């Protein structure tokens, strides 16, 4: 799943529908993937079939090393975007899901990768979830490889320009507004839509208990002491609060994204929090209730699964969560 950090890098590195900076030739289908930010002297072992071994895995493309700003030697491979996607899609979406869902996410993942190309960096995307997870040759699956081949060259556009495409596991019933979720530039197709189709997702509604000691360790410096109360501020148009209000000696307003990052994605499953409360037990805990899984911006994966099961095409799935966009090419 694509993270906020990827969006911030995207805004500074590529052209999207609202305008941007320098990009590669859009007719090219090659990208540069950062396999490792520090190769530690390991030399890729290139095989006869065009793959290479590195770090205990097999990868595709043409490997090379580049020096990073930190002074390390990074390993980068230049690869056809669809060969890269073969090792991405099975890690980002279950290969057994409906064909239309796989097709929609092949188009979405391709759109993201191609939109990240830039002349200002030594690579375009990393192989981690900071962009899209890439597992190399061993991660590839026949069903997702077929979906990639069937959608080759197809990408999401808005007003004739590449769209900024993001996705998350489950939106909880309403996708997020990118401006509220990440404090980013508003985009008309990422304002959030009502999406009731992910109701069968495991994390459609969830509750977690976090030891108060852990919460204090993360936030007491901001509140000036032990936390005695927790609340949510007013929700945005999607129903998501922007901040958590934690009260110690003083009140700290913590952005939801920072709150989730500090306590971890297992404790705070999404950016859509519905209620906070403190228990009064011998071992006090913060009870967190919420909806969905992930940041909620863009395409809802579980919603896309249900739409496909109801007969929607890949193009219809993308148009639902990204209103006003089109699928072009191919």
Secondary structure, DSSP 8 states (H G I E B T S, - for coil): ---HHHHHHHHTTS--TT-------TT--EEEEEEES--TT---EE-TTSEEEETTEEEESEEEEEE-TTS-EEEEEEEEHHHHHHTTHHHHS-TTS-HHHHHHHHHHHHHHHHHT--SSSS-SEESSTTS-----GGG--HHHHHHHHHTTT-EEEETTEE----EESB-TTB-B-HHHHHS----GGGS--B-GGGTTSTTSEEEEEEEHHHHHHHHHHHHTS---EEEE--B-TTS-BSEEEEESSSEEEEEHHHHHHHH-TTTS-BSEEEEEEE--SSS-EEEEEEESBB--BSEEHHHHHHHHHTT--HHHHHHHHSTT-EEE--
